[in-house]
């Protein structure tokens, strides 16, 4: 068969033009949404007005006024998300360096009296041990995901729960919570929904069980976010603030404190969801897709087990959790299991957000703004604890739970340090309560990334999250307020 050049050339030319047109379109960057720009400008204007009024009518010192402006601006930007969350965190650090440390010795900036802190104090959060701990956790989680260890382990464990919907839901929730204790709950949810989708295809359309299984995964991931210091950013921020205040909660102590609440909530959420979304046919059989683990996967499992054991036994071998976190980083990067692209794809924005939260707390402490805020809080211990827990859940329902913890933790810990009378909640109780409460916001699809992932699949509506999430969150809040101090006192000396 002869190829006629005259016939092919016009088609080739047209295809080349089309490709060049697509290339030009790809080079056109999407415009910044005008609503975000408007919200950002409005936040700046409101903040400037506030700072100006404080300078005119307040007796606060200059550094406290500047820090108030930084705190309020951070709150406005985190609530509106007119800037990405991590961008606001960077802005916090930059403003603290310029306005408070004043490295350029500019007139009208810095502390009154001329004794401004060194700018390195505001950069210290970049190397905080909690950041190293989370970095190691991200490395470990990325290796698990890359080698498919998560899905293989999950499908293997799920077999032990049989094929009946009642026990399958329990198995899904326990496995999801277990992985969320060591991995990002967002990644865990994405992985588990991928794993459960072949099982959903075995369920008829319109069967409530489909909704129940989809809801079970994000709810279990949120609850599992309580389990360890690396399970969620609020936990890490709480640990860092406590360390700065002179209180050390080791890895095992956190697990022992959170485990009872986590286990109870998992069982309660399981029974609640199953009763809300009962299957049409309870005898329906659901079977997971089997998956295998290769040699690289077993290497990841061995490194993971060693790391977890070292984290849980840090009070015996003397290595801090941050030092142990370097072990998986070395084990996976030195062997080539994780390359440059893998490291580049880590959740650096989460680390930056945690840094910003720590820097916010440092600034409030250095300027005395935390004491100013505390002076406006009622002095009754039970009221303060309840208010902090409820405020954290409400804030986290509508904004990032890390941002909510960043705003409330320094205030809560400062209150506890200044009110040491009998009956008042201590720093550890308030910090742990706020951090755990940040994982309880699950009443809306936008409350957490796991909720959003499940909602995006199209089977769920907002009401499905609301009626279950409010009950679980409300019960958990009551348990934290009523029993938190008893559990903390049992496992720690604080």
C-alpha positions as CSV (number, residue, x, y, z in Angstrom):
1,X,0.0,0.0,0.0
2,X,1.4,3.4,-1.1
3,X,1.5,6.3,1.3
4,X,0.6,9.5,-0.4
5,X,2.5,12.4,1.1
6,X,0.0,15.0,-0.3
7,X,-2.8,13.4,1.8
8,X,-0.7,13.0,5.0
9,X,1.0,16.4,5.1
10,X,-2.2,18.5,5.5
11,X,-3.3,16.3,8.4
12,X,0.1,16.5,10.0
13,X,0.1,20.3,9.7
14,X,-3.3,20.6,11.3
15,X,-2.3,18.3,14.1
16,X,0.8,20.3,14.7
17,X,-1.2,23.5,14.9
18,X,-3.6,21.9,17.3
19,X,-0.7,20.8,19.6
20,X,0.8,24.3,19.5
21,X,-2.5,25.8,20.4
22,X,-2.9,23.5,23.4
23,X,0.7,24.3,24.4
24,X,-0.1,28.0,24.4
25,X,-3.2,27.4,26.5
26,X,-1.2,25.4,29.0
27,X,1.2,28.3,29.4
28,X,-1.7,30.7,30.3
29,X,-1.8,30.7,34.1
30,X,-5.2,30.9,35.7
31,X,-6.0,34.2,37.3
32,X,-6.1,34.6,41.0
33,X,-9.7,34.4,42.1
34,X,-11.0,37.9,42.7
35,X,-12.9,36.9,45.8
36,X,-9.7,35.8,47.5
37,X,-8.0,39.0,46.6
38,X,-10.9,41.0,48.0
39,X,-10.9,39.0,51.2
40,X,-7.2,39.4,51.6
41,X,-7.3,43.2,51.1
42,X,-10.3,43.4,53.5
43,X,-8.4,41.4,56.2
44,X,-5.4,43.7,55.8
45,X,-7.5,46.9,56.1
46,X,-9.4,45.6,59.2
47,X,-6.1,44.6,60.8
48,X,-4.5,48.0,60.1
49,X,-7.6,49.8,61.5
50,X,-7.5,47.6,64.7
51,X,-3.7,48.2,65.2
52,X,-4.2,52.0,64.7
53,X,-7.1,52.1,67.3
54,X,-5.0,50.1,69.8
55,X,-2.1,52.6,69.4
56,X,-4.5,55.5,70.1
57,X,-6.7,54.1,72.8
58,X,-4.9,51.2,74.4
59,X,-2.3,51.0,77.2
60,X,-0.7,48.0,75.7
61,X,3.0,48.2,74.9
62,X,4.0,48.5,71.2
63,X,5.1,44.8,70.9
64,X,1.8,43.5,72.3
65,X,-0.1,45.7,69.8
66,X,1.9,44.5,66.9
67,X,1.4,40.9,68.1
68,X,-2.3,41.5,68.4
69,X,-2.3,42.6,64.8
70,X,-0.4,39.5,63.7
71,X,-2.7,37.2,65.7
72,X,-5.9,38.8,64.3
73,X,-4.6,38.8,60.7
74,X,-3.6,35.1,61.0
75,X,-7.1,34.3,62.3
76,X,-8.8,36.2,59.5
77,X,-6.7,34.7,56.8
78,X,-7.0,31.2,58.2
79,X,-10.8,31.5,58.5
80,X,-11.3,33.0,55.1
81,X,-8.5,31.0,53.4
82,X,-7.9,34.0,51.2
83,X,-4.2,32.9,51.3
84,X,-3.2,29.2,51.4
85,X,-2.8,28.1,55.0
86,X,0.9,27.6,54.7
87,X,1.3,31.0,53.1
88,X,-0.3,32.6,56.2
89,X,2.1,30.6,58.3
90,X,5.1,32.1,56.4
91,X,3.5,35.6,56.7
92,X,3.3,35.2,60.5
93,X,7.0,34.4,60.8
94,X,8.0,37.3,58.4
95,X,5.8,39.8,60.3
96,X,7.2,38.7,63.6
97,X,10.8,39.1,62.4
98,X,10.2,42.6,60.9
99,X,7.8,44.1,63.5
100,X,9.0,42.4,66.7
101,X,12.7,41.4,66.2
102,X,13.3,44.5,64.0
103,X,16.7,43.3,62.7
104,X,17.1,46.5,60.7
105,X,16.7,48.7,63.8
106,X,14.0,50.7,62.1
107,X,12.3,53.5,64.0
108,X,8.9,52.7,65.5
109,X,9.4,48.9,65.3
110,X,10.5,46.3,67.8
111,X,10.0,46.2,71.5
112,X,9.6,49.3,73.6
113,X,12.8,50.0,75.5
114,X,15.0,48.8,72.7
115,X,15.5,45.2,73.9
116,X,14.0,43.3,71.0
117,X,14.4,39.5,70.8
118,X,16.8,38.1,68.2
119,X,15.2,37.3,64.9
120,X,16.5,33.7,65.2
121,X,13.9,33.1,68.0
122,X,11.2,33.3,65.3
123,X,13.1,31.1,62.9
124,X,13.7,28.4,65.6
125,X,10.4,26.7,64.8
126,X,11.9,25.6,61.4
127,X,14.1,23.2,63.3
128,X,11.8,22.4,66.2
129,X,12.0,18.7,67.2
130,X,8.3,18.3,66.4
131,X,9.0,19.3,62.8
132,X,11.7,16.6,62.5
133,X,9.3,14.1,64.1
134,X,6.5,14.9,61.6
135,X,9.1,14.8,58.7
136,X,10.0,11.3,59.7
137,X,6.4,10.3,59.9
138,X,5.8,11.7,56.4
139,X,8.8,9.7,55.1
140,X,7.5,6.5,56.7
141,X,4.0,7.1,55.3
142,X,5.3,7.8,51.8
143,X,7.3,4.6,51.7
144,X,4.2,2.6,52.9
145,X,2.1,4.2,50.1
146,X,4.7,3.9,47.4
147,X,5.2,0.2,47.9
148,X,1.5,-0.6,48.3
149,X,2.1,-1.9,51.8
150,X,-1.0,-0.1,53.1
151,X,-3.5,-1.8,50.8
152,X,-1.9,-5.2,51.1
153,X,-1.9,-5.0,54.9
154,X,-5.5,-3.6,55.0
155,X,-6.9,-6.3,52.7
156,X,-5.1,-9.0,54.6
157,X,-6.4,-7.8,58.0
158,X,-9.9,-7.2,56.6
159,X,-10.2,-10.9,55.8
160,X,-10.1,-11.7,59.5
161,X,-13.4,-9.9,60.0
162,X,-15.4,-12.1,57.6
163,X,-17.8,-11.0,54.9
164,X,-20.9,-9.9,56.8
165,X,-21.6,-6.1,56.5
166,X,-21.8,-5.7,60.3
167,X,-18.2,-6.9,60.8
168,X,-16.9,-5.6,57.5
169,X,-17.7,-2.0,58.7
170,X,-16.0,-2.7,62.0
171,X,-12.9,-4.0,60.2
172,X,-12.8,-1.0,57.9
173,X,-13.0,1.4,60.8
174,X,-10.3,-0.3,62.9
175,X,-7.9,-0.6,60.0
176,X,-8.5,3.0,59.0
177,X,-7.9,4.3,62.6
178,X,-4.8,2.1,62.9
179,X,-3.2,3.6,59.7
180,X,-4.3,7.1,60.7
181,X,-2.3,6.8,63.9
182,X,0.9,6.7,61.8
183,X,0.0,8.2,58.4
184,X,-1.8,11.3,57.2
185,X,-5.5,10.8,57.7
186,X,-6.1,12.3,54.2
187,X,-3.8,9.7,52.6
188,X,-5.4,6.9,54.8
189,X,-8.9,7.9,53.7
190,X,-7.9,8.0,50.0
191,X,-6.3,4.6,50.3
192,X,-9.1,3.0,52.2
193,X,-11.8,4.3,49.8
194,X,-9.8,2.9,46.9
195,X,-9.7,-0.4,48.8
196,X,-13.4,-0.4,49.6
197,X,-14.7,0.6,46.1
198,X,-14.7,-3.0,44.7
199,X,-16.8,-3.9,47.7
200,X,-19.2,-1.1,47.1
201,X,-19.8,-2.5,43.6
202,X,-21.2,-5.6,45.3
203,X,-23.9,-3.5,47.1
204,X,-27.0,-2.5,45.1
205,X,-27.6,1.1,44.3
206,X,-29.8,2.8,46.9
207,X,-28.8,0.5,49.7
208,X,-28.0,2.6,52.8
209,X,-25.0,0.4,53.5
210,X,-23.1,2.2,50.7
211,X,-23.4,5.5,52.6
212,X,-22.5,3.7,55.9
213,X,-19.3,2.3,54.6
214,X,-18.2,5.5,52.9
215,X,-18.9,7.5,56.1
216,X,-17.1,4.9,58.3
217,X,-13.8,5.6,56.7
218,X,-13.4,9.4,57.2
219,X,-14.9,9.2,60.7
220,X,-12.5,6.4,61.6
221,X,-9.6,8.4,60.1
222,X,-10.6,11.5,62.1
223,X,-10.8,9.5,65.3
224,X,-7.5,7.7,64.6
225,X,-6.0,11.2,64.3
226,X,-6.1,11.3,68.1
227,X,-3.9,8.3,68.6
228,X,-0.3,9.4,68.4
229,X,1.7,12.7,68.4
230,X,2.3,12.3,64.6
231,X,-1.3,11.3,63.9
232,X,-2.4,14.9,63.2
233,X,-0.7,18.3,63.2
234,X,-2.7,19.6,66.2
235,X,-1.2,16.8,68.3
236,X,2.3,17.9,67.2
237,X,1.6,21.6,67.9
238,X,0.4,20.7,71.4
239,X,3.5,18.7,72.2
240,X,5.7,21.5,71.0
241,X,3.9,24.2,73.1
242,X,4.1,21.9,76.2
243,X,7.8,21.4,75.7
244,X,8.3,25.2,75.5
245,X,6.3,25.4,78.8
246,X,8.5,22.8,80.5
247,X,6.2,19.8,80.2
248,X,7.3,16.7,78.4
249,X,4.8,14.2,77.1
250,X,6.5,11.2,75.5
251,X,5.2,9.2,72.7
252,X,3.9,6.3,74.8
253,X,2.2,8.6,77.3
254,X,0.3,10.3,74.5
255,X,-0.9,6.9,73.1
256,X,-2.0,5.7,76.5
257,X,-3.9,8.9,77.1
258,X,-5.7,8.9,73.8
259,X,-6.2,5.2,73.3
260,X,-9.2,4.8,75.6
261,X,-11.1,7.6,74.1
262,X,-10.2,6.6,70.6
263,X,-11.3,2.9,71.2
264,X,-14.6,3.9,72.7
265,X,-15.4,6.4,70.0
266,X,-14.6,3.8,67.3
267,X,-17.0,1.3,68.7
268,X,-19.6,3.9,69.3
269,X,-19.3,5.3,65.8
270,X,-19.4,1.8,64.3
271,X,-22.7,0.9,66.1
272,X,-24.2,4.4,65.3
273,X,-23.4,4.3,61.6
274,X,-24.5,0.7,61.2
275,X,-27.9,1.5,62.8
276,X,-28.3,4.7,60.8
277,X,-27.4,3.0,57.5
278,X,-28.5,-0.6,57.9
279,X,-28.2,-2.8,54.8
280,X,-31.3,-4.0,53.0
281,X,-29.9,-7.5,53.1
282,X,-27.8,-8.1,56.3
283,X,-26.8,-11.5,54.9
284,X,-25.0,-9.8,51.9
285,X,-21.3,-11.0,51.6
286,X,-18.6,-8.5,50.9
287,X,-15.1,-9.6,50.0
288,X,-11.9,-7.5,49.7
289,X,-9.5,-7.8,46.7
290,X,-6.4,-9.7,47.8
291,X,-3.1,-8.1,47.4
292,X,0.5,-9.3,47.8
293,X,3.6,-7.8,49.5
294,X,7.0,-8.1,47.7
295,X,10.5,-7.9,49.1
296,X,10.6,-4.1,49.0
297,X,7.3,-4.0,50.9
298,X,8.6,-6.3,53.6
299,X,11.6,-4.0,54.0
300,X,9.3,-1.1,54.6
301,X,7.3,-3.1,57.1
302,X,10.5,-4.0,59.1
303,X,11.6,-0.4,59.1
304,X,8.2,0.7,60.2
305,X,8.0,-1.8,63.0
306,X,11.4,-0.8,64.3
307,X,10.5,2.9,64.2
308,X,7.2,2.4,66.0
309,X,8.9,0.3,68.7
310,X,11.6,2.9,69.2
311,X,9.0,5.7,69.4
312,X,7.0,3.7,72.0
313,X,10.1,2.9,74.2
314,X,11.9,6.3,74.1
315,X,11.8,6.6,77.9
316,X,13.9,3.4,78.1
317,X,16.5,3.8,75.4
318,X,16.9,7.6,75.8
319,X,16.6,8.6,72.1
320,X,14.0,11.3,71.6
321,X,11.2,10.8,69.1
322,X,12.7,13.4,66.8
323,X,16.0,11.5,66.7
324,X,14.2,8.2,66.0
325,X,12.3,9.9,63.2
326,X,15.6,10.2,61.3
327,X,15.9,6.4,61.2
328,X,13.2,5.8,58.5
329,X,14.4,8.9,56.6
330,X,17.9,7.4,56.4
331,X,16.7,3.8,55.8
332,X,14.6,4.8,52.8
333,X,16.7,7.5,51.2
334,X,20.1,5.9,51.6
335,X,18.8,2.6,50.0
336,X,17.2,4.5,47.1
337,X,13.7,3.3,48.0
338,X,12.7,7.0,48.1
339,X,14.3,9.3,45.5
340,X,14.4,13.0,45.0
341,X,10.9,13.2,43.5
342,X,9.5,11.3,46.5
343,X,11.0,13.7,49.0
344,X,9.9,16.6,46.9
345,X,6.3,15.3,47.0
346,X,6.1,15.2,50.8
347,X,3.5,17.4,52.5
348,X,5.8,20.3,53.1
349,X,2.9,22.7,53.4
350,X,1.8,20.9,56.5
351,X,5.2,21.3,58.1
352,X,5.2,25.0,57.3
353,X,1.7,25.3,58.8
354,X,3.0,23.7,62.0
355,X,6.0,26.0,62.0
356,X,3.7,29.0,61.7
357,X,1.6,27.8,64.6
358,X,4.7,27.4,66.8
359,X,6.0,30.8,65.8
360,X,2.6,32.4,66.7
361,X,2.9,30.9,70.2
362,X,6.5,32.1,70.6
363,X,5.5,35.6,69.6
364,X,2.5,35.7,72.0
365,X,4.7,34.5,74.8
366,X,7.6,37.0,74.2
367,X,5.3,40.0,73.9
368,X,3.0,39.0,76.8
369,X,0.0,39.0,74.6
370,X,-1.0,35.5,75.9
371,X,-1.3,37.0,79.4
372,X,-3.5,39.8,78.0
373,X,-5.9,37.3,76.4
374,X,-5.9,35.2,79.6
375,X,-7.0,38.2,81.7
376,X,-10.3,38.2,79.8
377,X,-11.0,34.5,80.4
378,X,-13.4,33.7,83.3
379,X,-11.6,32.0,86.2
380,X,-13.7,28.9,86.7
381,X,-11.7,25.8,85.7
382,X,-14.6,23.6,84.4
383,X,-16.0,26.6,82.4
384,X,-12.6,27.3,80.8
385,X,-12.0,23.7,79.8
386,X,-15.5,23.3,78.3
387,X,-15.2,26.6,76.5
388,X,-11.8,25.6,75.0
389,X,-13.0,22.1,73.9
390,X,-16.3,23.5,72.3
391,X,-14.5,26.4,70.7
392,X,-11.9,24.0,69.1
393,X,-14.6,21.7,67.7
394,X,-16.6,24.7,66.3
395,X,-13.5,26.4,64.8
396,X,-12.3,23.1,63.3
397,X,-15.7,22.4,61.8
398,X,-15.3,25.4,59.5
399,X,-11.5,26.0,59.2
400,X,-8.4,23.8,59.3
401,X,-8.1,21.9,62.6
402,X,-4.4,22.8,62.6
403,X,-5.2,26.5,62.3
404,X,-7.8,26.2,65.1
405,X,-5.2,24.5,67.3
406,X,-2.6,27.2,66.4
407,X,-4.9,29.9,67.6
408,X,-6.3,28.3,70.8
409,X,-3.3,26.3,72.2
410,X,-1.1,29.2,73.3
411,X,-4.1,30.9,75.0
412,X,-5.1,27.7,76.8
413,X,-1.6,26.8,78.0
414,X,-1.0,30.4,79.2
415,X,-4.2,30.3,81.1
416,X,-3.2,27.1,82.9
417,X,0.3,28.5,83.7
418,X,-1.2,31.6,85.3
419,X,-4.0,29.8,87.1
420,X,-2.5,27.0,89.2
421,X,-5.1,26.8,91.9
422,X,-6.7,23.5,92.9
423,X,-9.5,22.7,90.5
424,X,-8.1,24.5,87.6
425,X,-7.1,22.5,84.5
426,X,-3.3,22.1,84.1
427,X,-1.3,22.9,81.0
428,X,-1.2,19.2,79.9
429,X,-4.9,18.7,80.3
430,X,-5.8,21.9,78.3
431,X,-3.2,21.2,75.6
432,X,-4.2,17.5,75.1
433,X,-7.9,18.4,75.3
434,X,-7.6,21.0,72.6
435,X,-5.5,18.8,70.4
436,X,-7.9,15.8,70.7
437,X,-10.9,18.1,70.2
438,X,-9.5,19.3,66.9
439,X,-10.0,15.8,65.5
440,X,-13.7,15.7,66.5
441,X,-14.9,18.2,63.9
442,X,-16.7,16.0,61.3
443,X,-20.1,17.4,61.0
444,X,-19.7,18.9,57.5
445,X,-18.1,17.7,54.3
446,X,-15.7,20.6,54.5
447,X,-14.7,20.0,58.2
448,X,-11.8,17.7,57.3
449,X,-10.0,16.5,54.1
450,X,-11.2,12.9,54.8
451,X,-14.8,14.1,54.9
452,X,-14.3,16.0,51.6
453,X,-12.8,12.9,49.9
454,X,-15.7,10.7,50.9
455,X,-18.2,13.4,49.9
456,X,-16.6,13.8,46.5
457,X,-17.6,10.2,45.6
458,X,-21.2,11.4,45.1
459,X,-23.1,9.0,47.3
460,X,-23.2,11.2,50.4
461,X,-25.1,14.5,51.2
462,X,-24.3,17.0,53.9
463,X,-27.0,15.7,56.2
464,X,-25.3,12.3,56.4
465,X,-22.2,13.9,57.9
466,X,-24.2,16.3,60.2
467,X,-26.5,13.9,62.0
468,X,-23.7,11.4,62.8
469,X,-20.8,13.9,63.3
470,X,-22.7,16.0,65.8
471,X,-23.5,13.0,68.0
472,X,-20.0,11.6,67.9
473,X,-18.4,15.0,68.5
474,X,-20.8,15.9,71.3
475,X,-20.2,12.6,73.1
476,X,-16.5,12.9,72.7
477,X,-16.4,16.5,74.0
478,X,-18.3,15.4,77.2
479,X,-15.9,12.5,77.7
480,X,-12.8,14.8,77.3
481,X,-14.2,17.3,79.8
482,X,-15.4,14.8,82.3
483,X,-12.6,12.1,82.2
484,X,-9.6,13.8,80.6
485,X,-7.9,14.9,83.7
486,X,-8.4,11.4,85.4
487,X,-6.8,9.6,82.5
488,X,-3.9,12.1,82.2
489,X,-3.2,11.9,85.9
490,X,-3.2,8.1,85.8
491,X,-0.6,7.9,83.0
492,X,1.6,10.9,83.8
493,X,3.0,12.8,86.8
494,X,1.3,16.1,85.8
